[in-house]
Each structure stands twice: as C-alpha cells, then as structure tokens.
Amino acid sequence: MTYSVDLRERVLSYIKEGGSHAAAARLFKVTPRTIYNWQQRKSLEPKKHGFRRRKLDKKLLAQHVRDYPDALLRERAAHFGVRVNAIWVAKHALGIVKKTA
C-alpha cells in the first residue's frame, strides 16, 4: 500500500515535535517499521517500480494453443520451459479452459 506524501510528512512532523514512534504508529495507523524506513530515506516520494518481466508470454501461449490444440499441459510446459501449473494458470487467465479442436 502506498501512503500519500502528505501523510508521511505529518507522521515525521509529529515525531520531530516530540511524539514517540509508537504513538505516531497508533495515531496514523502505520507500523513503527514504516516510520523508521521513512526517516532513513532521502525523499518521501513513493518508489517507482518497473515492469515485471514474465517468463511465459501469454500471447505466444495463445498462439501455441491455436497451432497445437491437442498438446498436453506437460508438453506446453516443456516447450516454454515452465512448470505445468504455470501453463494451467496462464490458460485460465486467458479464458482458455478446454482444448479447442
């Protein structure tokens, strides 16, 4: 969960004015560890997170299902170099529930 910069500033201001970490945590409903982390950072802006690279490309999986409709899950898993469960989950996410003939 990302907290607003305004909230982060208010929490740190509360502590600078003499409030304890525990009291600030209770008052603003954040954990004391979060407050310590905010104090150690140079900027209170939320961190930017990059794109998560997946091993299994769902577009390629959908094409593979169209090209080889009779392939088993374990065969698809071997083709893409992933586990069988990864194929099953990705197929369900794509709405491919049964083999197409």
C-alpha positions in Angstrom: 0.0 0.0 0.0 1.3 3.4 -0.9 0.9 6.2 1.6 0.5 9.8 0.5 3.4 12.1 0.8 1.2 14.4 2.9 0.7 11.6 5.5 4.4 10.7 5.5 5.2 14.4 6.2 2.6 14.6 9.0 4.0 11.5 10.7 7.6 12.7 10.6 6.5 16.1 11.8 4.7 14.6 14.7 7.9 12.7 15.7 10.1 15.8 15.3 7.7 17.7 17.6 8.4 15.1 20.4 6.0 12.3 19.7 7.1 8.7 20.0 7.3 6.3 17.2 4.8 4.0 18.9 2.3 6.9 19.5 2.7 8.0 15.8 2.1 4.5 14.6 -1.1 4.2 16.6 -2.3 7.7 15.7 -1.7 7.5 12.0 -2.3 3.7 11.7 1.1 2.8 10.2 3.7 0.4 11.6 6.7 1.7 13.5 9.0 -0.1 11.0 7.4 2.0 8.2 8.1 5.2 10.1 11.8 4.2 10.6 12.0 3.4 6.9 10.6 6.9 6.0 13.2 8.5 8.3 16.1 6.8 6.6 15.0 7.8 3.1 16.3 10.9 1.3 12.9 11.6 -0.3 9.4 10.8 0.9 8.1 10.2 -2.6 6.9 6.6 -3.3 9.4 4.4 -5.0 8.9 3.7 -8.7 8.7 0.1 -9.6 9.5 -1.2 -13.1 7.7 -3.6 -15.4 7.7 -7.2 -14.1 9.2 -9.5 -16.8 7.4 -12.8 -17.0 9.0 -16.0 -18.3 5.8 -17.1 -20.0 4.5 -14.8 -22.8 0.7 -15.2 -22.9 0.4 -14.1 -26.5 2.8 -16.9 -27.5 0.9 -19.3 -25.4 -2.4 -18.4 -27.0 -0.8 -18.8 -30.5 0.6 -22.2 -29.4 -2.8 -23.3 -28.3 -4.2 -22.3 -31.7 -1.4 -24.0 -33.6 -1.3 -27.2 -31.5 -4.8 -27.7 -30.0 -4.1 -31.3 -28.9 -0.9 -30.6 -27.0 -1.0 -31.6 -23.3 -0.2 -29.2 -20.5 3.1 -31.0 -19.8 4.1 -30.7 -23.5 3.3 -27.0 -23.5 5.3 -26.6 -20.2 8.3 -28.3 -21.8 8.0 -26.1 -24.9 8.0 -22.9 -22.8 10.4 -24.1 -20.1 8.0 -23.6 -17.2 6.1 -25.8 -14.9 2.7 -27.4 -15.7 0.9 -25.2 -13.2 2.2 -22.0 -14.9 0.6 -23.2 -18.1 -2.6 -24.1 -16.4 -2.9 -20.7 -14.6 -2.0 -18.7 -17.8 -4.6 -20.6 -19.8 -7.3 -19.9 -17.3 -6.2 -16.2 -17.2 -6.6 -16.1 -21.0 -10.0 -17.8 -20.8 -8.8 -21.0 -22.4 -10.3 -23.7 -20.3 -10.5 -26.7 -22.7 -8.7 -27.9 -25.7 -10.1 -26.5 -28.9 -10.5 -28.7 -31.9 
